Each structure stands twice: as structure tokens, then as C-alpha cells.
């Protein structure tokens, strides 16, 4: 063993013709070649010219043409072991001249592990660990590169969002949820093809960048195929099975959206549109510029909503309820209105949904409750009741009972003159909570009603489980003509409600015929424009004075 064998790097002595005339032990181990065989090889056997495209620029050509051109420079090369395996190495070649030897000395270091570690770090920075897809950061950079390269005129972005993924994790476990994500990633990659880039954008959202898309119709067709790849087959893990549900948003650049951020925002807007369309499940939304305008309008409304309660911008109107067949007023339903200063009134369905999403519904709902009770105590003669709608978020609020009791105490209104309305869908979606909450309300004397009956589960079986006092039949169930079969169905519903000892009120009555026919069918009360539109406080007092005499 010579002192050169103590050196950790591989050392090769190379003649001017490229033959290897000496090597240390480290070089022999590195290339997997014995010292005797090493003396019969050339540099081309260890660092082949065939691998020169993988070498750093000019190194491969220089190595096999003129070693002197790369003197003293450390270069990255791909080398061959004796068993044919390739590995990444650093090579530094210097000129050597002595009485015994004239040629070159190469110092070769195996950097495969370092390169693998660097690659792992790069993958962590650009890849999603669970699915192996590109992550949001690298996907965004890919979009920017496509747009910068002039592909914005035939580029489409599809964003796919799984439906109720949080519920999947809760019901079937996170291991199954991870399997679903991994499975969906594979399906999307296969469906999109090698020319597309597929990424997991985070959570249960995936992005697919498609090129060569010549029309919005083609973009939608591609998105529908991708969506079918996600939702067309079950995911199975042991005895657990799930048919995924999802929605997709599509933005087709067509040369009009020249920034990756704008394209992503457009696809998100289209996704929102798909979600709003009949529940959104397994639907595709296509971006159009009107969505951006609507988004800006929605943002302005949401911003204004933040301080509306403190600025006293909300008001209540009251729609009378009447007895059938006498048509004398029996109470009112309080309805919330919002008209920001200098703007048109905002539809209740819109701003109430916003308030539910941003958490404002609880303070707003408590204000409605307190103001409705205060108004009824001061303006409605006993035993008339005021009805107040409960949001689903309010219904889940642990402080709901305290808010009700505080408002009743402050106004001195008798509890049985307050009626709280809960939608059929809200009650059935959390049946156990609904049963308990309704029971608590009854325990203090507050009446309850199921609102919009017929728009949700429409199950008469829960009438005996929910101890409500009233069923409000939704206006969509009221026939507008004299169809005998339709009215017979409605008569049967009324009869079953009475059999369960529930009072029945029909909403949305618009004609004399409907009012008379409902009275003939035994409906207890009615409400609708035929009797009265919602009225402000002063108009309601005048209405009551006129109707009650």
C-alpha cells in the first residue's frame, strides 16, 4: 500500500493517449475494478463518450478530444462502474510531468449521495409528499412559464375540488382520506396525459394545466373528462368504499389572461359557480368576465356587511299570518332587511348566507331575536305571536337558549307568544341536536315550527320525533291550478300533520282559489301576498287596526 492509497478520493494516472496507467485503492473501489484490470482500461471506459450529454457543457467533448482544455477545473460527470451502473462524480484533471511520467492526473469523487440528497430537497420543495404530484408553488411557476412562453392563447386551467372531504376524514378515517387523495392524483395524471401538468394545490384541491386548447367548449370537454376520472369509480380500501364527488372550475386563457395569478383566480371563480349550481356536485363551471365583476360586487357587499349592525343599517318587516277560513290575523313573521346607505337593498338570501359564512350571523341573529320580541310585546295584542327564523349556525350555538331567555325577560313577552322557525333541512341534518334544542325551547314555553316543509327531506316520519308545534308547508307545494291529484296530495299531508297533532300553515298563498281550497282541506293558517306583503312597523300597526276593527 502506498501513501496514495490512503487518499479518500479516487486518483487516476492517465497517459496522453487516454490510457490509465495507475490508480489508487479508492479509485478501484469507486469503479469496482481491480488494480490489474484498471491498467488495461482507458478513460473512455470509465467516463464514456456516450454519456457526454449528461456531463457539464464542453467537458465530455474536451475529455475525449483534448484533455489539456479542461486542466484544473472540477466538472460534474456521469461515470461507469464495472457492473454497468452509472454514478455521478466530480472530476478534476491536472497536467503531470516528471522524469517517470508525462500525462494527466484525475481526482474523481463520488457525489451520488449528495446529488440524491439535493434531489430529495428539490422534490420536497416542488412536489406534494402524499401524492407525488407537483405542489402549488411549482405548479404556479409552471403556469408562469407557459404564459411567458406564449402558450396563453391555448392554455386552460382546470381546478377540481372534492366534495365533503372533511366529512370523509371524520367518517372513514384519515388513512382512508389519504388513500382517496392518492387515488385521485393517479386518476388525474392518467386522464390528463403526459403533456399536461397535474398538481395538488392543497387539501382536497387539484390543478391541471392543459395546452393545445382552442376553444372554451374544448376546455369544458376536457374538464368533464377529468371530472369523470375522479367521480366515475369507487375508491376501495378493504370493506370501505366511497364514490367520490367533486366539482371543477375552468379558465381558458385565450390570450386575455396574461398572468398565472389571474388565471388561478378565474378558475376559482368558475369553481365557485359550479358549487352554486344545484349543489355543485360533479359539475363544471366555466369562467367568464361577468364572474369577476360579480366577485368584486360580492366583496364590496361583504365588506359593507362587516359594520352594518353597528351602523344600525338593518331593519325588520313583518308579514301577517291569518286564520283559515276567517282570515283574521293571528300573528306575524319577522323578516330581516338590509339597505346600505346609497345602495339598493341587498337580497336577504345573499347577505344572510354571507353572514353565516363569516360568523356575523350570531350577533345579527341575536339582534333580530331581541328586536322582534321587543316589537311584539309593544305592538301585538295577546295572544298574537311573532315568528323568528333561526339560521342553522344559530341553531348550533350553545348560547342560543340564553339569548332567547334574555330577550324574553327584557321585553316581558310571554314565552308562548314567541315562535322560532327552523328549516326542514337544518333540523334533519342534525336530528339529535334538533330534538334536544326543540325540547329545551318547549321547556320554557317557546313554540317551534318546521319551515319550508317540502323543500328538503320531506319525511313525515320525523313529525313524531321532532316535538314542534307547527308545520309550514312551502309555497312550492301549493298547486296554482285546480289539479285534483295535486290537491289530494296536499290534503293528505295536512291530514297526516293533524294526526301527529301539529298545526299547519301554508306559505306563499297568492290567490283566492288557493286560500279557499286550503281552508276546505283543513289547513289552519295561511301566509302570503294574497293577504299581505311584508310591512314595516307603522304599516303593520295600520293593518292590524283595520283588520281587527
C-alpha positions as CSV (number, residue, x, y, z in Angstrom):
1,X,0.0,0.0,0.0
2,X,1.4,3.4,-1.0
3,X,0.5,6.7,0.5
4,X,-1.8,7.4,-2.4
5,X,-4.0,4.5,-1.2
6,X,-4.6,6.5,2.0
7,X,-6.3,9.3,0.0
8,X,-10.1,9.1,0.1
9,X,-10.7,10.3,-3.4
10,X,-10.1,8.2,-6.5
11,X,-6.8,9.0,-8.2
12,X,-6.1,8.0,-11.8
13,X,-2.9,8.5,-13.8
14,X,-3.8,8.9,-17.5
15,X,-1.4,8.9,-20.4
16,X,-1.5,11.4,-23.1
17,X,-3.4,8.8,-25.3
18,X,-6.1,8.4,-22.6
19,X,-4.8,5.1,-21.2
20,X,-5.0,4.5,-17.4
21,X,-1.6,3.5,-16.2
22,X,-2.2,3.7,-12.4
23,X,-5.0,4.0,-9.8
24,X,-5.2,4.1,-6.1
25,X,-7.4,1.8,-3.9
26,X,-10.2,4.4,-3.7
27,X,-10.4,4.6,-7.5
28,X,-10.6,0.8,-7.8
29,X,-13.4,0.7,-5.2
30,X,-15.2,3.6,-6.8
31,X,-15.2,2.0,-10.3
32,X,-15.4,-1.6,-9.0
33,X,-12.3,-2.6,-10.9
34,X,-9.2,-4.4,-9.7
35,X,-5.8,-2.7,-9.9
36,X,-4.6,-5.2,-12.5
37,X,-7.7,-4.7,-14.8
38,X,-7.6,-0.9,-14.3
39,X,-4.2,-0.8,-16.1
40,X,-5.9,-2.2,-19.2
41,X,-8.6,0.4,-19.4
42,X,-8.9,3.9,-20.9
43,X,-10.6,6.9,-19.5
44,X,-13.3,6.3,-22.1
45,X,-14.2,3.0,-20.3
46,X,-14.8,4.8,-17.1
47,X,-16.3,8.0,-18.3
48,X,-17.7,7.1,-21.7
49,X,-18.3,9.5,-24.5
50,X,-21.8,8.1,-24.8
51,X,-22.6,9.8,-21.6
52,X,-21.2,13.1,-22.6
53,X,-24.7,14.8,-22.9
54,X,-25.0,14.2,-19.1
55,X,-21.7,15.9,-18.5
56,X,-21.3,19.6,-17.9
57,X,-21.1,21.7,-21.0
58,X,-18.0,21.0,-23.1
59,X,-16.5,18.6,-20.6
60,X,-17.4,15.4,-22.5
61,X,-16.1,16.7,-25.8
62,X,-12.9,18.0,-24.3
63,X,-12.3,14.9,-22.3
64,X,-12.3,12.7,-25.4
65,X,-10.7,15.3,-27.7
66,X,-8.1,17.3,-25.7
67,X,-7.6,16.7,-22.0
68,X,-5.5,19.9,-21.8
69,X,-8.5,22.0,-22.5
70,X,-10.1,21.2,-19.1
71,X,-7.0,21.4,-17.0
72,X,-7.5,22.4,-13.3
73,X,-11.3,22.6,-13.5
74,X,-13.6,20.5,-11.4
75,X,-16.5,19.2,-13.5
76,X,-19.6,17.1,-12.9
77,X,-19.6,13.9,-15.0
78,X,-21.5,10.6,-15.2
79,X,-19.2,7.6,-14.8
80,X,-19.5,3.8,-15.2
81,X,-18.8,1.2,-12.6
82,X,-17.6,-2.2,-13.7
83,X,-21.2,-3.7,-13.4
84,X,-22.6,-1.1,-15.7
85,X,-24.2,1.1,-13.1
86,X,-23.9,4.8,-13.6
87,X,-23.0,7.3,-10.9
88,X,-22.5,11.0,-10.6
89,X,-18.9,12.2,-9.9
90,X,-16.8,15.3,-9.6
91,X,-13.6,15.1,-11.8
92,X,-10.6,17.4,-11.6
93,X,-7.8,16.7,-14.1
94,X,-4.4,18.3,-14.0
95,X,-1.2,18.1,-16.1
96,X,1.6,16.0,-14.6
97,X,5.2,15.9,-15.8
98,X,8.1,14.1,-14.1
99,X,11.0,12.0,-15.2
100,X,8.9,8.9,-14.8
101,X,5.5,10.0,-16.1
102,X,4.1,12.6,-18.5
103,X,0.3,12.8,-18.7
104,X,-2.6,13.7,-16.6
105,X,-3.8,13.0,-13.0
106,X,-7.6,12.8,-12.4
107,X,-9.1,13.2,-9.0
108,X,-12.6,11.5,-9.0
109,X,-15.1,11.9,-6.1
110,X,-18.5,10.0,-5.9
111,X,-21.2,12.6,-5.2
112,X,-24.2,10.3,-5.9
113,X,-25.4,10.5,-2.3
114,X,-25.1,14.3,-2.2
115,X,-26.9,14.5,-5.5
116,X,-29.7,12.3,-4.2
117,X,-30.0,14.4,-1.1
118,X,-30.1,17.6,-3.2
119,X,-32.8,15.9,-5.5
120,X,-34.8,15.0,-2.4
121,X,-34.7,18.5,-1.2
122,X,-35.7,19.8,-4.6
123,X,-38.6,17.3,-4.6
124,X,-39.7,18.4,-1.2
125,X,-39.7,22.0,-2.5
126,X,-41.6,21.2,-5.7
127,X,-43.6,18.0,-5.0
128,X,-46.5,17.1,-2.8
129,X,-45.3,14.5,-0.4
130,X,-48.5,12.5,-0.2
131,X,-49.4,12.2,-3.9
132,X,-46.1,12.8,-5.7
133,X,-47.7,15.5,-7.8
134,X,-46.3,19.0,-8.3
135,X,-47.2,21.2,-5.4
136,X,-48.9,24.6,-5.6
137,X,-45.6,26.5,-5.8
138,X,-44.1,24.6,-8.7
139,X,-47.5,24.5,-10.5
140,X,-47.7,28.3,-10.3
141,X,-44.2,28.6,-11.7
142,X,-45.2,26.2,-14.5
143,X,-48.2,28.3,-15.4
144,X,-46.0,31.4,-15.4
145,X,-43.6,29.7,-17.7
146,X,-46.3,28.6,-20.1
147,X,-47.7,32.2,-20.3
148,X,-44.3,33.7,-20.7
149,X,-43.6,31.2,-23.5
150,X,-46.6,32.4,-25.5
151,X,-48.9,29.5,-24.6
152,X,-51.5,31.8,-23.1
153,X,-53.7,31.6,-26.2
154,X,-54.2,27.8,-26.0
155,X,-53.9,27.3,-22.2
156,X,-56.7,26.1,-20.0
157,X,-56.5,25.7,-16.2
158,X,-58.8,23.2,-14.5
159,X,-59.2,23.3,-10.7
160,X,-61.0,20.3,-9.2
161,X,-62.3,20.3,-5.6
162,X,-63.5,17.1,-3.8
163,X,-66.9,17.5,-2.1
164,X,-67.3,16.9,1.7
165,X,-63.7,15.7,2.1
166,X,-63.6,16.7,5.8
167,X,-66.6,14.5,6.4
168,X,-64.8,11.6,4.6
169,X,-61.9,12.0,7.0
170,X,-64.2,12.1,10.0
171,X,-66.3,9.2,9.0
172,X,-63.8,6.8,7.4
173,X,-60.5,8.0,9.0
174,X,-57.5,10.0,7.8
175,X,-55.8,6.9,6.4
176,X,-58.7,6.3,4.0
177,X,-58.8,10.1,3.2
178,X,-55.1,9.9,2.3
179,X,-55.8,6.9,0.1
180,X,-58.6,8.8,-1.7
181,X,-56.2,11.7,-2.4
182,X,-53.5,9.4,-3.7
183,X,-56.0,7.5,-5.9
184,X,-57.5,10.8,-7.3
185,X,-53.9,12.0,-8.1
186,X,-53.3,8.9,-10.1
187,X,-56.6,9.1,-11.9
188,X,-56.0,12.7,-12.9
189,X,-52.4,12.1,-14.1
190,X,-53.6,9.2,-16.3
191,X,-56.6,11.1,-17.7
192,X,-54.6,14.3,-18.3
193,X,-51.8,12.7,-20.2
194,X,-48.1,13.4,-20.3
195,X,-48.4,16.8,-21.9
196,X,-50.4,18.2,-19.0
197,X,-49.2,19.2,-15.6
198,X,-51.2,17.9,-12.6
199,X,-50.7,19.3,-9.1
200,X,-52.2,19.1,-5.7
201,X,-52.9,22.7,-4.7
202,X,-53.5,21.8,-1.1
203,X,-56.1,19.9,0.9
204,X,-58.6,18.4,-1.5
205,X,-57.9,20.7,-4.4
206,X,-56.1,19.7,-7.6
207,X,-55.0,21.8,-10.6
208,X,-54.4,20.7,-14.2
209,X,-52.7,22.9,-16.8
210,X,-53.7,21.9,-20.3
211,X,-52.2,23.2,-23.6
212,X,-53.4,23.0,-27.1
213,X,-57.0,24.0,-26.1
214,X,-58.5,26.0,-29.0
215,X,-61.9,26.9,-27.6
216,X,-63.9,27.2,-24.3
217,X,-66.0,24.3,-25.4
218,X,-62.9,22.1,-25.7
219,X,-61.8,23.3,-22.3
220,X,-65.1,22.3,-20.7
221,X,-65.0,18.9,-22.5
222,X,-61.5,18.2,-21.1
223,X,-62.7,19.3,-17.6
224,X,-65.7,16.9,-17.9
225,X,-63.4,14.0,-18.7
226,X,-61.1,14.8,-15.8
227,X,-64.1,15.1,-13.5
228,X,-65.4,11.8,-14.7
229,X,-62.0,10.2,-14.0
230,X,-62.4,11.4,-10.4
231,X,-66.0,10.6,-9.8
232,X,-66.7,7.6,-12.2
233,X,-65.4,4.8,-10.0
234,X,-65.4,3.9,-6.3
235,X,-62.3,4.1,-4.1
236,X,-62.0,0.8,-2.1
237,X,-59.9,0.1,1.0
238,X,-60.8,-3.3,2.5
239,X,-64.5,-3.1,3.3
240,X,-64.6,0.6,3.0
241,X,-66.0,2.0,-0.3
242,X,-66.5,5.6,-1.5
243,X,-67.8,7.1,-4.7
244,X,-66.0,10.4,-4.8
245,X,-68.0,13.6,-5.6
246,X,-66.3,16.7,-6.9
247,X,-66.8,19.9,-8.9
248,X,-64.5,21.7,-11.4
249,X,-63.8,25.2,-12.4
250,X,-62.3,26.0,-15.9
251,X,-60.4,29.1,-17.0
252,X,-59.5,29.3,-20.7
253,X,-56.9,32.0,-21.2
254,X,-57.4,32.7,-24.9
255,X,-54.8,35.4,-24.7
256,X,-56.9,37.5,-22.4
257,X,-55.4,36.5,-19.0
258,X,-51.7,37.1,-19.1
259,X,-50.8,36.3,-15.5
260,X,-50.8,33.0,-13.7
261,X,-52.4,34.6,-10.6
262,X,-55.2,35.9,-12.8
263,X,-55.7,32.5,-14.4
264,X,-55.9,30.8,-11.0
265,X,-58.4,33.4,-9.7
266,X,-60.5,32.9,-12.8
267,X,-60.6,29.1,-12.3
268,X,-61.5,29.6,-8.6
269,X,-64.4,31.9,-9.6
270,X,-65.6,29.2,-12.1
271,X,-65.3,26.6,-9.3
272,X,-67.5,28.7,-7.0
273,X,-70.1,29.0,-9.8
274,X,-70.1,25.2,-10.2
275,X,-70.5,24.8,-6.4
276,X,-73.6,27.1,-6.5
277,X,-75.2,25.2,-9.4
278,X,-77.7,22.7,-8.0
279,X,-75.4,21.7,-5.2
280,X,-72.4,21.8,-7.4
281,X,-71.6,18.1,-7.2
282,X,-70.0,16.6,-10.4
283,X,-70.5,19.9,-12.2
284,X,-68.1,22.1,-14.3
285,X,-68.1,25.8,-14.2
286,X,-66.6,27.9,-17.0
287,X,-65.1,31.3,-16.2
288,X,-66.5,34.4,-17.9
289,X,-65.6,38.1,-17.2
290,X,-69.0,38.6,-15.6
291,X,-67.8,36.4,-12.7
292,X,-65.0,38.8,-11.9
293,X,-67.5,41.7,-11.7
294,X,-69.8,39.6,-9.5
295,X,-66.8,38.7,-7.3
296,X,-65.9,42.4,-6.9
297,X,-69.6,43.2,-6.1
298,X,-69.7,40.3,-3.6
299,X,-66.5,41.6,-1.9
300,X,-68.0,45.1,-1.6
301,X,-71.2,43.7,-0.1
302,X,-69.3,41.5,2.3
303,X,-67.1,44.5,3.4
304,X,-70.1,46.7,4.0
305,X,-71.8,43.9,5.9
306,X,-69.0,43.9,8.5
307,X,-70.1,47.0,10.2
308,X,-73.8,47.1,9.2
309,X,-75.1,46.1,12.6
310,X,-73.1,48.8,14.4
311,X,-74.2,51.4,11.9
312,X,-77.9,50.4,12.5
313,X,-78.4,49.6,8.8
314,X,-80.7,46.5,9.5
315,X,-84.5,46.8,9.8
316,X,-87.3,44.3,10.3
317,X,-90.5,44.0,8.3
318,X,-93.5,41.8,9.4
319,X,-95.7,39.6,7.2
320,X,-99.1,38.8,8.8
321,X,-100.3,35.3,9.3
322,X,-104.1,34.7,9.1
323,X,-106.5,32.1,10.4
324,X,-108.3,30.0,7.8
325,X,-111.1,30.3,6.9
326,X,-111.8,33.5,8.8
327,X,-108.7,35.3,7.5
328,X,-108.3,37.2,10.8
329,X,-104.7,38.0,11.7
330,X,-103.1,35.5,14.2
331,X,-99.6,36.8,14.3
332,X,-96.6,37.9,12.2
333,X,-93.3,36.6,10.9
334,X,-90.3,38.9,11.3
335,X,-88.2,39.3,8.2
336,X,-84.7,40.9,8.1
337,X,-83.9,43.6,5.6
338,X,-80.7,45.4,4.8
339,X,-80.3,48.5,2.6
340,X,-76.8,50.0,2.8
341,X,-76.7,53.9,2.6
342,X,-76.7,55.0,-1.1
343,X,-77.2,51.5,-2.4
344,X,-80.1,49.3,-3.4
345,X,-81.4,46.8,-0.8
346,X,-79.4,43.6,-0.7
347,X,-81.4,40.4,-1.1
348,X,-81.8,38.6,2.3
349,X,-80.7,35.2,0.9
350,X,-77.4,36.7,-0.2
351,X,-76.4,38.7,2.9
352,X,-77.7,36.0,5.3
353,X,-75.6,33.4,3.5
354,X,-72.6,35.7,3.8
355,X,-73.2,36.3,7.4
356,X,-73.4,32.6,8.1
357,X,-70.0,32.1,6.3
358,X,-68.1,34.9,8.1
359,X,-69.6,34.4,11.6
360,X,-71.7,37.6,11.7
361,X,-74.9,35.6,11.8
362,X,-74.8,35.2,15.6
363,X,-74.8,38.9,16.5
364,X,-77.2,39.7,13.7
365,X,-79.5,36.8,14.7
366,X,-79.5,37.9,18.3
367,X,-80.4,41.4,17.3
368,X,-83.3,40.1,15.2
369,X,-84.5,37.9,18.0
370,X,-84.4,40.8,20.6
371,X,-85.9,43.4,18.3
372,X,-88.7,41.1,17.1
373,X,-89.7,40.2,20.7
374,X,-89.5,43.9,21.8
375,X,-91.8,44.9,18.9
376,X,-94.3,42.1,19.6
377,X,-94.5,43.0,23.3
378,X,-95.2,46.6,22.4
379,X,-97.4,46.3,19.4
380,X,-99.2,42.9,19.1
381,X,-102.3,42.2,21.1
382,X,-102.3,38.9,23.0
383,X,-102.4,36.1,22.1
384,X,-100.8,37.0,18.8
385,X,-97.4,35.5,18.2
386,X,-94.2,36.7,16.5
387,X,-92.2,34.2,14.5
388,X,-88.5,34.4,14.0
389,X,-86.3,32.4,11.6
390,X,-83.4,30.6,13.1
391,X,-80.2,30.2,11.0
392,X,-78.5,26.8,11.0
393,X,-75.5,28.5,12.6
394,X,-77.7,30.0,15.4
395,X,-79.3,26.6,15.9
396,X,-75.9,25.1,16.7
397,X,-74.9,28.0,19.0
398,X,-74.6,26.8,22.7
399,X,-75.7,30.3,23.8
400,X,-79.0,30.3,21.9
401,X,-81.2,29.5,24.9
402,X,-79.5,32.2,27.0
403,X,-80.2,34.7,24.2
404,X,-83.9,33.7,24.0
405,X,-84.4,33.9,27.7
406,X,-82.6,37.3,28.0
407,X,-84.8,38.8,25.2
408,X,-88.0,37.5,26.7
409,X,-87.0,38.8,30.1
410,X,-86.1,42.3,28.8
411,X,-89.4,42.7,26.9
412,X,-91.8,40.9,29.4
413,X,-93.3,38.9,26.4
414,X,-94.9,35.7,27.4
415,X,-92.8,32.8,26.0
416,X,-95.7,31.1,24.3
417,X,-96.1,34.3,22.1
418,X,-92.7,33.6,20.5
419,X,-92.4,31.0,17.7
420,X,-89.0,30.0,16.4
421,X,-88.8,28.6,12.9
422,X,-86.2,26.0,11.8
423,X,-85.8,24.9,8.2
424,X,-86.6,21.3,7.5
425,X,-83.1,20.7,6.1
426,X,-81.4,22.2,9.2
427,X,-83.5,20.0,11.5
428,X,-82.9,16.8,9.6
429,X,-79.1,17.4,9.0
430,X,-78.5,17.4,12.8
431,X,-81.5,15.5,14.1
432,X,-80.2,14.7,17.5
433,X,-79.3,18.3,18.2
434,X,-82.7,19.4,16.8
435,X,-84.6,17.1,19.1
436,X,-82.7,18.4,22.1
437,X,-82.9,22.1,21.2
438,X,-86.6,22.0,20.4
439,X,-87.2,20.1,23.7
440,X,-85.3,22.9,25.6
441,X,-87.4,25.6,23.9
442,X,-90.6,23.8,24.8
443,X,-89.5,23.5,28.4
444,X,-89.5,27.3,28.8
445,X,-92.8,27.7,26.8
446,X,-91.4,28.9,23.4
447,X,-93.2,27.4,20.4
448,X,-91.4,25.9,17.4
449,X,-92.2,25.4,13.8
450,X,-90.6,23.5,10.8
451,X,-90.2,26.0,8.0
452,X,-90.1,25.3,4.2
453,X,-91.6,21.8,4.6
454,X,-91.3,20.0,1.3
455,X,-88.0,21.6,0.1
456,X,-85.7,19.2,2.0
457,X,-86.2,15.6,3.2
458,X,-90.0,15.8,3.1
459,X,-90.2,12.9,5.5
460,X,-93.4,12.7,7.5
461,X,-91.8,10.1,9.8
462,X,-89.9,12.7,11.8
463,X,-93.0,14.5,12.8
464,X,-93.4,12.3,15.8
465,X,-89.7,12.7,16.7
466,X,-89.5,16.4,16.5
467,X,-91.8,17.9,19.1
468,X,-92.6,21.0,17.0
469,X,-96.0,22.8,17.3
470,X,-96.4,23.8,13.6
471,X,-95.5,22.6,10.1
472,X,-95.2,25.4,7.5
473,X,-95.8,24.0,4.0
474,X,-93.6,25.6,1.4
475,X,-95.2,27.5,-1.4
476,X,-93.6,25.2,-4.0
477,X,-96.1,22.5,-2.9
478,X,-99.2,24.8,-3.5
479,X,-100.9,24.0,-6.8
480,X,-101.6,27.1,-8.9
481,X,-104.4,25.4,-10.7
482,X,-107.3,23.1,-9.8
483,X,-105.3,19.8,-10.4
484,X,-107.3,17.3,-8.4
485,X,-104.4,14.9,-7.9
486,X,-102.0,17.6,-6.7
487,X,-104.6,19.0,-4.2
488,X,-105.3,15.4,-3.0
489,X,-101.6,15.0,-2.1
490,X,-101.6,18.3,-0.2
491,X,-104.8,17.3,1.6
492,X,-103.2,14.1,2.7
493,X,-100.1,16.0,4.1
494,X,-102.4,18.3,6.1
495,X,-104.3,15.3,7.4
496,X,-101.1,13.5,8.5
497,X,-99.8,16.6,10.2
498,X,-103.1,16.9,12.1
499,X,-102.9,13.2,13.0
500,X,-99.5,14.0,14.6
501,X,-101.1,16.9,16.4
502,X,-99.2,19.5,14.5
503,X,-100.8,22.8,13.4
504,X,-100.4,23.5,9.7
505,X,-99.7,26.8,7.9
506,X,-99.4,27.2,4.1
507,X,-96.8,29.7,2.9
508,X,-96.9,31.7,-0.4
509,X,-100.7,31.9,-0.9
510,X,-101.2,34.1,-3.9
511,X,-104.9,33.7,-4.9
512,X,-108.4,33.5,-3.7
513,X,-108.7,29.9,-5.1
514,X,-105.6,28.7,-3.1
515,X,-106.9,30.3,0.1
516,X,-110.4,28.8,-0.2
517,X,-109.1,25.4,-1.3
518,X,-106.6,25.2,1.7
519,X,-109.4,26.1,4.1
520,X,-111.6,23.3,2.6
521,X,-108.7,20.9,3.1
522,X,-108.4,21.8,6.8
523,X,-105.3,24.0,6.7
524,X,-105.2,26.0,9.9
525,X,-103.4,29.2,8.8
526,X,-102.1,30.9,5.8
527,X,-99.5,33.5,4.8
528,X,-98.7,35.1,1.5
529,X,-99.0,38.2,-0.8
530,X,-102.7,37.4,-1.2
531,X,-103.3,38.5,2.4
532,X,-100.5,41.0,2.8
533,X,-96.9,41.8,1.8
534,X,-94.3,42.2,4.5
535,X,-95.0,45.5,6.2
536,X,-92.9,48.0,8.1
537,X,-93.8,48.7,11.7
538,X,-96.1,51.7,11.0
539,X,-97.8,49.9,8.1
540,X,-98.3,46.8,10.2
541,X,-100.0,48.8,13.0
542,X,-102.4,50.3,10.5
543,X,-103.1,46.8,9.0
544,X,-103.9,45.4,12.4
545,X,-106.1,48.3,13.3
546,X,-108.0,47.8,10.0
547,X,-108.3,44.1,10.2
548,X,-109.2,43.8,13.9
549,X,-111.5,46.8,14.0
